[in-house]
Amino acid sequence: MFIRSERLMLRPIFPEDWREVFAGIADESVVRMLARAPWPYTADDARSFCNEPRGADEMLFAITVPGADGAPLIGTIGLTSASHETAHELGYWIAPSRQRQGYGSEAVGAVLATARALGVREARAGHFVDNPASGKVLRRWGFVREEPLEETVSAGRGGQRVPMHRYRLAIAAVLPL
């Protein structure tokens, strides 16, 4: 599946994307904000991620910025279902050189609109307390913060348990057909 937004093209992640994934995410400032990516992040980690089989209920996209010189990969975004949860889990990252330009927010909106069209009713997301920019993106799209804080293991912080704000969104209430 491909999704086009105003400035972005969200597309499947291909095995040959590993170099761009590695270049964008192999930065401690990015990895430490993610729960599952290890630090240090290696080329083998990027290859494994790009070659990982995806489930039918998983939407995972490369975030690219089309232009005259191609469409560089600037991050990834995904929405996956958990068997024990009715809500789908949203996660994303943006390369440091492309942060604070609205790309994360634009990608989140595009994925939520697509999820709504596919019948997804609810989404969850979270961010570590030391990543308030991600919380701003989530609140912009109508995610409501849940209490209390959740302690989440961060592979990027050596398995440390880190406080996380969790959010929930009723997609239909925010993004009508």
C-alpha positions in Angstrom: 0.0 0.0 0.0 1.2 3.5 -0.8 -0.1 6.7 0.8 0.4 10.2 -0.6 0.0 13.3 1.6 0.8 16.9 0.8 4.6 16.6 1.0 5.2 12.9 1.7 4.9 9.5 0.1 4.5 6.6 2.5 5.4 3.3 0.9 6.3 -0.2 1.9 9.7 -0.8 3.3 11.9 -2.8 0.9 15.0 -4.8 1.7 17.2 -2.4 -0.2 16.1 0.5 2.1 18.4 -0.8 4.9 21.2 1.8 4.1 18.8 4.7 4.4 17.1 3.3 7.5 20.5 2.8 9.0 21.6 6.4 8.1 18.5 7.9 9.6 18.1 5.9 12.8 21.7 5.1 13.8 21.8 8.2 16.0 21.5 7.8 19.8 19.2 10.8 20.0 16.7 8.9 17.8 17.1 5.3 19.2 16.8 6.4 22.8 13.3 7.6 22.1 12.2 4.2 20.8 11.3 1.1 22.8 12.5 -1.7 20.6 15.5 -0.4 18.6 18.8 -1.3 20.2 21.7 0.9 20.8 24.2 0.9 19.3 22.0 0.4 16.1 24.0 -1.5 13.5 23.8 -2.1 9.8 22.7 -5.7 10.6 19.8 -4.3 12.7 18.7 -2.2 9.7 19.0 -5.2 7.3 16.9 -7.3 9.7 14.3 -4.6 10.1 14.0 -4.1 6.3 13.8 -7.9 5.7 11.3 -8.7 8.5 8.1 -10.3 7.3 5.1 -8.2 8.0 1.7 -9.4 9.1 -1.5 -8.8 7.2 -2.8 -6.6 10.1 0.4 -4.5 10.1 0.8 -1.2 8.3 4.5 -0.2 8.1 5.8 2.5 5.8 8.9 4.2 4.8 8.4 8.0 5.1 9.8 9.6 2.0 10.0 13.1 0.6 9.6 13.1 -3.2 11.5 15.7 -5.1 13.5 16.3 -8.3 16.4 14.2 -7.0 14.4 11.2 -5.9 12.5 10.4 -2.7 14.9 10.0 0.3 13.7 7.9 3.2 13.5 10.2 6.3 11.8 7.8 8.8 9.3 5.1 9.3 5.8 4.8 10.7 3.7 1.9 11.5 0.3 0.9 12.9 0.0 -2.7 14.2 -2.6 -4.6 16.0 -1.8 -6.6 19.2 -3.8 -9.8 19.7 -4.6 -8.8 23.3 -5.6 -5.2 22.6 -8.5 -3.8 20.6 -6.5 -0.7 19.7 -3.8 -0.6 17.1 -0.3 0.7 18.2 1.2 3.7 16.4 4.9 4.2 16.3 7.2 6.3 14.2 10.6 8.0 14.0 12.1 10.8 11.9 15.8 11.3 11.1 17.4 14.1 13.1 18.0 16.3 10.0 14.3 16.2 9.1 12.8 16.7 12.6 10.9 19.9 13.5 9.6 20.3 10.0 6.1 18.8 10.5 6.9 15.5 8.7 6.1 13.4 11.7 2.7 15.0 12.2 1.9 14.8 8.5 2.8 11.1 8.4 0.7 10.4 11.5 -2.3 12.1 9.9 -1.9 10.2 6.7 -1.7 6.8 8.5 -4.7 7.6 10.7 -6.8 8.6 7.7 -5.9 5.3 5.9 -6.6 3.3 9.1 -10.0 5.0 9.4 -10.8 4.0 5.8 -9.7 0.4 6.5 -12.1 0.2 9.5 -9.6 0.7 12.4 -11.5 2.2 15.2 -8.9 2.9 17.9 -5.2 3.6 18.2 -2.7 3.8 21.0 0.7 5.4 21.1 3.2 6.6 23.6 6.3 8.6 24.1 9.0 8.7 26.8 8.6 11.6 29.1 11.8 13.2 27.8 10.4 13.3 24.3 7.7 16.0 24.6 7.8 16.8 20.8 6.2 13.4 20.1 3.4 14.1 22.6 2.7 17.3 20.8 2.3 15.4 17.5 -0.1 12.9 19.2 -2.2 15.6 20.9 -2.5 17.5 17.6 -4.3 14.5 16.1 -6.6 14.1 19.1 -4.9 11.5 21.1 -5.9 11.7 24.8 -3.3 11.0 27.4 -4.0 8.2 29.8 -2.8 8.1 33.4 -0.7 7.0 35.2 2.7 6.9 33.6 3.7 3.5 32.2 7.2 2.1 32.8 8.5 0.7 29.4 11.7 -1.1 28.7 13.8 0.7 26.2 16.3 -1.4 24.2 17.9 1.8 23.1 18.7 2.6 26.7 20.2 -0.7 27.5 17.0 -2.3 28.7 16.3 0.4 31.2 12.7 0.9 32.3 11.7 4.5 31.3 8.5 6.4 32.2 6.2 6.8 29.2 3.1 8.8 28.6 0.4 6.6 26.9 -2.3 7.9 24.7 -5.5 6.6 23.1 -7.5 7.8 20.1 -11.0 6.9 18.9 -10.2 7.3 15.2 -13.8 7.7 14.0 -14.4 10.6 16.4 -11.4 12.6 15.1 -11.3 11.6 11.4 -14.9 11.2 10.1 -15.5 9.6 6.7 
